[in-house]
Amino acid sequence: SQTIHQWPATLVQPVGSPLSLECTVEGTSNPNLYWYRQAAGRGLQLLFYSVGIGQISSEVPQNLSASRPQDRQFILSSKKLLLSDSGFYLCAWQGGGNTGELFFGEGSRLTVL
Amino acid sequence: QKEVEQDPGPLSVPEGAIVSLNCTYSNSAFQYFMWYRQYSRKGPELLMYTYSSGNKEDGRFTAQVDKSSKYISLFIRDSQPSDSATYLCAMSGYNYQLIWGAGTKLIIKP
């Protein structure tokens, strides 16, 4: 069966520091992968999605970047964090077949101070 | 106007009540409709999936799609405290890019 792992689960970072969140998927090959951010009490904001190695689409211009160095690995990064980067970051992979549903990791809660 | 509108709540009901959660949308090209449940500090999990119009039932949960009114609903029968969570609707067309509602926070009081 397919599983998705995301880490770290929680982190507190000072303003201006770098960020790296990692996501890996097991049990499937060439998945579509997504990074979302969820602000407190709000819906999901799509940040990046990837249909393959090295292929990244950015939905919202901002202080973040994404990379996909391997088929089942998706990384979210920042060189200098802003206070507004605080939030709950979710990685997801898209199921196969003609359905399109997403399956999410447990999330990474980022607090920028 | 947002593509998908969902009342953020919170919606508070007593245990055992029937819960109705709803979303409206504006894009007539949407064909796939989903409901996700998200517990506090966890990732969303897929609860129900429906293609096009009609009803789908799974245990205490029923998903309903009315494409003519651009309106979808999730009904929860015999609600339990463990159903307390945020419920998000999501939908897409044939490009499979999901558009999300803001989520409704549901509280089931024992």
Interface residues (C-beta under 8 A of the other chain):
Chain A: Q6 G41 R42 G43 L44 F88 L90 A92 Q94 T99 G100 E101 L102 F103 F104 G105 E106 G107 R109
Chain B: Q6 P8 Y32 M34 R41 K42 G43 P44 E45 L46 Y49 Y51 L88 A90 S92 Y96 Q97 L98 W100 G101 A102 G103 K105
